[in-house]
Amino acid sequence: MTTPYNDSLSLADLEQRQDFIRRHIGPNEAQTQAMLQELGVESVDALVDEIVPSDIRLANLPAIEESKTEVQALADLRAVASLNQVNDSYIGLGYYGTLTPNVILRNVLENPGWYTAYTPYQPEIAQGRLEALLNFQQMCIDLTGLELASASLLDEGTAAAEAMALAKRVSKNKKSNLFFISSDVYPQTIDVVKQRAEMFGFDIVIAPADDVVEHDVFGALLQYPSATGEVRDIEHLIAKVHEKKGIVAVAADIMSLVLLKAPGELGADAVIGSSQRFGVPMGYGGPHAAFFTTSEKYKRSLPGRIIGVSKDTRDNPALRMAMQTREQHIRREKANSNICTAQVLLANMASFYAVYHGPKGLKVIAERIHRFADILAHAANFKGLTPLHGQFFDTVTFNLSSEKKAEIVARALAKGVNFRTDVENQISISVDETTNRAKLITLFDILFGEDHNLDIELLDAELRVLGSSSIPASLVRESDILTHPVFNSYHSETEMLRYIKKLENKDLALNHSMISLGSCTMKLNATAQMIPVSWPEFANMHPFAPVDQAQGYKQMIDELGEALIELTGYDNISMQPNSGAQGEYAGLIAIHKYHESRGDGHRNICLIPASAHGTNPASAMMVGMKVVVVDCDKEGNVDMDDLRSKASELADNLSCIMITYPSTHGVYETTIAEICNIIHQHGGQVYLDGANMNAQVGLTSPGYIGADVSHLNLHKTFAIPHGGGGPGMGPIGVKAHLAPFLPDHALVNVSESTQGNGAVSAAPYGSAGILCISYLYIALLGRKGVTDASKYAITNANYLAKKLSQHYPILYAGKNGRVAHECIVDLRPLKASSGITEVDIAKRLNDYGFHAPTMSFPVAGTFMIEPTESESKVELDRFIEAMVSIRDEVRKVESGEWPSDDNPLHNAPHTMADITAPWDRAYSIQEAVFPVPAAAANKFWPTVNRIDDVYGDRNLICSCPPLSVYQD
Ligand SMILES: *Cc1c(COP(=O)(O)O)cnc(C)c1O
């Protein structure tokens, strides 16, 4: 008799086979066996034993929970989320309720075509997000009234700090070391800027804006409208600072700028702020895109990336990241800033919000917000409660006795409403896009008691008859905004949907093929992990909401923190830094403060191996450290003799080493424990750059190795998607002795032991809204799964290295010929033999449907390839096939069969424009666009030909191209 139960699996077996681990890990059992055979080892464990040095190998699986199914993990997190009580927030201070258009929510924020892409370093396959970012820049330029915009910074606080750094670089008042901060700047911004000033060694004064005229400053920061909501003319103050050759940065509210005169028109040199309220949920503090605009003459000093217009080989306009030579990965300690991961996905959301609403729609939204504030103030005046300021945009502030304040706040809380309450005897109420009549009545009930008898219609009519002067006539915007066609074409949902899709189609993301960018860990960003990002319990929480309302967040953050502490071997963690580079900055501050606390404040030397990522020296510079480079030997390892001699020579002033493990050369240096010892012996601290945690989790850990502090790129190892260049999260783990020096926050008590330390981000837990992704990554994989992930990352990388080594030299390997979780393929010999460059090969991979690996980092003329555990053998083989086929193509150039300037590598990538034009090349159309069957079966068409970088930098255009381009 046959039964459906004849395969002898128990119920437990059946259940176990539903786990998520095998969904996350690409290779199945048969594929794994085939790869192991190729590698000549018995098992994955045997391979890992060969590779990870035994003296740093952990004996047991990490003490975190077992894996859960998707259904269970989501249900459990739902229960945690429900502990959040989401009040109507009127707290303001840079975070506002906003209505994310659903067409943007689903087709951008929740769409892997947008969220899994990488920073657009390969512009030919990134024209979609480059266009969205160019729109973002144009929007910022129009609203702020300046000429040049960056394509997003991490948050408003750090953007303000970057503005201070820009002021110092460009101010002609060279003898001044003083930076002025108006006391009506948001408190969390002041906190971040103060910390940065202390590290740079700038003096600061915080005083009412009018006092700026009394100081001889290199720069000043003003807020417009002010933290308490006042809209006032700052033109004369800016002029006064200019008289003394100082630079003025204005922190501005993006929505208010729709109605207000642009700060650029008032004379500001730089304008910064957050684009959050353009359709990006608050997320308990982030992620959101900050904006930064400045004048053309400071283009070389602008922090962050700029998208520029260039042209391709067919002379068609094409977008790219401009002036990359300003970036940290090239200029290292001389870079403008350490920013690497930014906030691309959120900048794109904000730009789509502007595209969808257009100038007229935005004006309606801004006017409606302002009208609600006007009616609120009018009602208050009528009721004898006079607002502090007569002129405002969306924020009405009241000074009150402490009894009255307590009474109102209690009534507000009882009705599920939060006001800004951190200033003594004062409340502020910021209305926003989500405010409506019913909510306004609730505000009346709270402020004036339920028998207030106020009628919104009547108040509105009165205002319109009497006229409102709540925005001073001199500050009413007269200039147009968003006149470009892109902001005036897509206002129906059908048009918008197609515009978003049109751009998405131009970009290669993980939903098309593997992106093997070394050091970036482009692994699966599982759908289940993404879903809670848009749950209202997480999405709509204000970062400064009373902590008793944010218990769900607290539990999630605490549990994630505990798991990360276990996985890193540290004692404590700070969730505040919102990128890896910010983590470096925070970690180096902790080291500096630790030394200072022991009377060793003079220790300022930071040793950095030559192979380090550019953010390391750039961060060291930001905390005033002096970078000393340590050599690497021929095998790519730290030169131990050089390290020993420099550590002992500089021992008196040695602050720390910054070291990446496994190294950026893709090997587990066996000397790592010794390196830690040497540094410690000479009084230094060890900063272990955690970008390569994907080769450590469950196998070893920075704490176990002997390091003192590390950042984790949650957007690499812990599955937060890269978003096309952000968001990210860079929490830092520390040993106990550094814990007292972790970041604090001006408005939220993040820990009893860190009070007064200053902040590195505007929000207490950075971009808290995406922590649920890493939380679920760990919950879904559990202790075995996270460890398997490391093991399979190593297995996949070694399989790839082995297969490719038959065609290309692999640059570095460990003693036994194995690599870690990534490998470097040397392309320099090909250049010598054929003239074909690494750039040609990178672009040629596009024709095969692949994103290029990391190019020329850490070694010029090479690819660094990191497949991650999430790629199956099928996909690895497809990539290998492409690389082997490319090697054969190079051979035809070497042999002279194809001329050096007429071959598919030199002309890559190929577009539809190429194959529809008259074809007179030395190779066929078939060879150009369908070089292997797999490329034809799932063809990716780059939408532009090779882009001219030099032309774009010489003719910098970073706003949307003028109408004439559309008219030809
Ligand atoms: C990615 C990376 C960083 C920087 O991290 P961001 O999150 O991009 O700021 C630092 N070091 C290494 C080795 C990296 O790969």
PDBQT file of the ligand as one rigid body, heavy atoms in Angstrom, charges set to zero:
ROOT
HETATM    1  C1  LIG A1001      31.855  49.997   3.452  1.00  0.00    +0.000 C 
HETATM    2  C2  LIG A1001      33.098  50.173   4.193  1.00  0.00    +0.000 A 
HETATM    3  C3  LIG A1001      33.271  51.273   5.072  1.00  0.00    +0.000 A 
HETATM    4  C4  LIG A1001      32.319  52.457   5.140  1.00  0.00    +0.000 C 
HETATM    5  O1  LIG A1001      31.033  52.159   5.493  1.00  0.00    +0.000 OA
HETATM    6  P1  LIG A1001      29.815  53.113   5.093  1.00  0.00    +0.000 P 
HETATM    7  O2  LIG A1001      28.663  52.463   5.742  1.00  0.00    +0.000 OA
HETATM    8  O3  LIG A1001      29.717  53.101   3.610  1.00  0.00    +0.000 OA
HETATM    9  O4  LIG A1001      30.074  54.467   5.619  1.00  0.00    +0.000 OA
HETATM   10  C5  LIG A1001      34.422  51.292   5.845  1.00  0.00    +0.000 A 
HETATM   11  N1  LIG A1001      35.370  50.331   5.725  1.00  0.00    +0.000 NA
HETATM   12  C6  LIG A1001      35.252  49.295   4.862  1.00  0.00    +0.000 A 
HETATM   13  C7  LIG A1001      36.324  48.267   4.777  1.00  0.00    +0.000 C 
HETATM   14  C8  LIG A1001      34.109  49.188   4.049  1.00  0.00    +0.000 A 
HETATM   15  O5  LIG A1001      33.998  48.185   3.181  1.00  0.00    +0.000 OA
ENDROOT
TORSDOF 0
